[in-house]
Amino acid sequence: MTENGRFGIHGGQYIPETLMNAVIELEEAYNRYKDDPEFNRELTDLFNQYAGRPSRLYYAERMSEDLGGAKIYLKREDLNHTGAHKINNVLGQALLAKKMGKTRLIAETGAGQHGVATATAAALFGMKCVVFMGEEDTRRQALNVYKMKLLGAEVIPVTTGTATLKDAVSQAMREWTSRISDTHYCLGSVMGPHPFPTIVRDFQAVISKEIREQILEAEGKLPAAVIACVGGGSNAIGSFYHFIDDSEVKLIGCEAAGRGIDTFETAATINTGRLGIFHGMKSYFCQDAYGQIAPVYSISAGLDYPGIGPEHAYLHDIGRAEYVPVTDEEAVDAFEYVSRTEGIIPAIESAHALAYAMKYAPTLAKDQSIVVTVSGRGDKDCVSVARYRGEEISE
Ligand SMILES: *Cc1c(COP(=O)(O)O)cnc(C)c1O
């Protein structure tokens, strides 16, 4: 990273004056605690005792033999408490908020996964929790709304704009502005104004720290590639981070192409977006001809954010990481293939990374390995994948 929360030309703090105090307070607190041994001991304890870390690095032998080529290892973030990588970030931010004397967490959520994770951390820390969720999404994701309430959170439907994720982010930022005394905004991915992209990256970097140790133990050398899906980009940057200086390790982010990058129904930001400023950061965004944020689409609710974190935009600019589009169809095929070949039902988000790995592994030699991050488990996606295949199931 370069100075002042910039990643090359990306990142920064494009925010109203009224939000400045909140981000300055957060940055100061983070600088104070990030290398504090006591803070890190407490966080490691939460990771290990509560979230179930370290997560396994599993050699997918049947998949590897069936596809031919490189050995495929799966980083099993799906085995974490709450079933995805999001818990890493929320535990870190909740602990930081507690150290800052905050008693209330607010969060945005799209499909509800980050809202549920934040409500979980708030319950654990005995904090109040308010989650902003587009009204449209509260209808589509009724089960997650129920879970958040069960965990003690209040869910506020957002009716502005398209009443989806981007509007929930905007509403959470407004709420934070008006109430910084007792409230921490627990942002869900490596996006937003500095210092969020750095904070969230650091908490998710535990993924690549573990992968490095585990793959060296298993193979005695680094992998040829690390592959992860990209929504805002937190599981991907977490998976990449400790390999950025190892130029022999290819870093591959898989974007949701939806129905294809030549259609309007896509969420592939690097492949179809342009430079812009939104939600407090400079980065790449899906935009219409007038520079307005474009509506995005993917079968995967966790990947349909119209932007990408600034560090990914930078890694793309300098050619250190590659961002490839994966369609709904390819992801659904991988969802089904990995389920029946390995007995692992991956999140539909993670299935985007697995789909690309299925094409990529056969191009490599048998003595090479690749690591694919399974960012979450796929129980939540069974109804929509069944519907995609023309089958209606009721719960
Ligand atoms: C939220 C989510 C994602 C996308 O978020 P990133 O910040 O890009 O990691 C990916 N996979 C799962 C399982 C998720 O819940």
The ligand as an SDF file (V2000), in Angstrom:
LIG
                    3D

 15 15  0  0  0  0  0  0  0  0999 V2000
  -20.3340  -12.0750    1.0480 C   0  0  0  0  0  0  0  0  0  0  0  0
  -19.7560  -13.2760    0.4090 C   0  0  0  0  0  0  0  0  0  0  0  0
  -18.8440  -13.1870   -0.6680 C   0  0  0  0  0  0  0  0  0  0  0  0
  -18.4630  -11.8820   -1.3180 C   0  0  0  0  0  0  0  0  0  0  0  0
  -17.7990  -10.9690   -0.5040 O   0  0  0  0  0  0  0  0  0  0  0  0
  -16.2480  -10.6420   -0.6590 P   0  0  0  0  0  0  0  0  0  0  0  0
  -16.0710   -9.4250    0.1560 O   0  0  0  0  0  0  0  0  0  0  0  0
  -15.9530  -10.4320   -2.1050 O   0  0  0  0  0  0  0  0  0  0  0  0
  -15.5080  -11.8110   -0.1320 O   0  0  0  0  0  0  0  0  0  0  0  0
  -18.2880  -14.3550   -1.1550 C   0  0  0  0  0  0  0  0  0  0  0  0
  -18.6190  -15.5690   -0.6520 N   0  0  0  0  0  0  0  0  0  0  0  0
  -19.4870  -15.6950    0.3730 C   0  0  0  0  0  0  0  0  0  0  0  0
  -19.8120  -17.0700    0.8710 C   0  0  0  0  0  0  0  0  0  0  0  0
  -20.0880  -14.5640    0.9360 C   0  0  0  0  0  0  0  0  0  0  0  0
  -20.9620  -14.7130    1.9330 O   0  0  0  0  0  0  0  0  0  0  0  0
  1  2  1  0
  2  3  1  0
  2 14  2  0
  3  4  1  0
  3 10  2  0
  4  5  1  0
  5  6  1  0
  6  7  2  0
  6  8  1  0
  6  9  1  0
 10 11  1  0
 11 12  2  0
 12 13  1  0
 12 14  1  0
 14 15  1  0
M  END
$$$$
